[in-house]
Amino acid sequence: MLLAGNDVIDLWEQPPFVTYRDLSDHRKYHFFDFLVQFEDGQRVAIAVKPEKEVKRMRFTSELRCIREAISKDFADQVRLITNADFTRAEALNAERYLDFRRHKDARWMSALEAALKTAVFPVTIKHLADNLGLERDGFRAVVVGIYEGLLEADRTAPINAETLVMMGDRS
């Protein structure tokens, strides 16, 4: 899901550990799951944990100690992401987008941009994709268009042929 954000410049999985002192003043080590650099220059260290584990381990208290110990050279911010922060559909939609983006074709985007000039919104993905003349690639083009800001849709629900889309900010 992080990679599906268009403002991510770099994503480092399992960056080097940080040393910190816990609430009992014991020296400990923590490996963040990701270190992400965004277009605006911000570097964010991300810890990913199941919601139940966060509560059971009182991880938010531990994370405060970790946050206090990291230097600005390592990260500007620390974030905790749990399964409560996103829906399963949201994760699957992002995964689909990343797959489609790998095979993105300039003619898809040209066809989509041309269709947006005359489209009446809201419109289903199926209707818009059928008007692109790209066969099955029409759906792919629309999904890429959603993630790249040409269109807007509810990404927390499964994106499918019946999903309604609106004109996006980048159109």
N, C-alpha and C positions, 0 to 999 in steps of 0.2 A: 504494500500500500504506500510505503514511503517513496518507492521508485515511481509510482504512478503520479506523484506530484510533479508538476512541471517546473517547480522552483528548486528542485534538488540538483546540486552540482556534483556532489560526491557522497558516497555512502560507504563507510568502512565497517565491515562486520567484525565483531570481536576485537576492538582496538585494545592497545596495551592496558593492563590493569592500573587502577588508581589505589593508592594507599590512604587509609583514613583511620580515625579512632572512633570506635563505637561508643554507645552511651555509658559503658563501663570503663571507658578509656583504654580498651584493648586495641592493639594495632591489628588491622585487618586489611584485606585486599578485595577489590570488587572489579569484575570485568563487565563493562557495559555491553549490551547486545549490539548496539550500533552507535556510530559517531557520524552524524550527518552534517554536511555543509550545504547551506542554502545560498541562493543567488545574492541575497542581501549581505552575505558574509558571515551570518550567524552560524555558529557551530553548536550543535545540540547533541548531548550524550543521552542515549535512550536505553532505559532498562525495560525489558519485556517480561512480565510475570503473569501467571493466572491469577484472577481476582481472589480466589479462595486462598491461594498461597500468600498473597500480599497481606490479607487479614490475619491468617494463622501465624505468620512469621513477624507480624508488625513491621513489615518492610518499609512503610512510609517513614517511620522513625529512623530506621537505619539509613534510608535514602537522604534524610536531612543531614546526617553526619557525613555522608559521602559528598553531598552537594557542597558543604562547607570546606571540604578538603581539596576539591579540584581547583586547579588554577585556570585563569582565563586563557592561558596558552592551550589548554586541553579542550575546554568547551565554555561557551557563554551561558548555556542553560543545561538543566537536567530535566528530563521528562520520564515519567513512568507510563507505560502503555499496558493495559490489561485487556482481556477478552471483553470486558464491559465497555470498552471505548469504541468498538466497531461491531457491525453485524457480520454474520457469516457471508451474507450476500455481498456486502461491501468488499470483503476480501476477495471473493470469487470474481466480482466485477473488475477489480484492479488487476487481478491475475490475467483475466481475459484481455483487458486493455494492453497489458505489457506484451502479450503474445501477438495481438493484432499490430501493435506498434513496430514490432520487429520486422513485419512483412509489409509495412505501410508503403503505399504506392502513390506517387505524385498525382496520378490521374484520378485516384479516389478523392483526394482532397480538392482537386480542381472541380470535379463533378459535384461534390458536396457544396463548395462555396458558390457555385453557379445556382444550384437548387435553392440555397438559402435566400437568394435575392427575390424569389417569387413564392416561397413557401408561406402558408398561412398557419400560424401557431395558435394553440398547441397542436401538435401532430404526433401520430404514433411513429415509432421507429420504422415499422413495416412500411407505412405509407411513404415516408421520406426515402427510405432505402430503395423501394420499388421505382421511385422516380429518378434514381441516379443512373439506371441502366447498367449497373455493374454486377448484376446477378447476386451471388452470395457475398461478394465483396462490398455490396451496398451496406449491409448490416455492419460489417467491419469498419467501413468509413464513418458511419454515424457514431459508433462507439468511440472511435479515435477522436471524432469531433467533439464529443461530450467531454472527454478528458483533456482536450487541448483548448477548451473554452469557447469553441464555436457554438456549442449547444449546451443547454442545461437539462439535467434530469435528476431524479432522486436516485442517488448512488447507494443508498442504504437498503434499497429493495432490489431484487434481481432485475438486471437490465435484460429485457427480452423484446420480442417484436411488438408487444402491446404497450411498452413503456412510452409515456408521453414525454416529448421534448419541447423545450422552448428555445428561443434565440438566446445565445450566450453573450458574454461580455466582449469577446474577441471578434465578433462577427462584423 
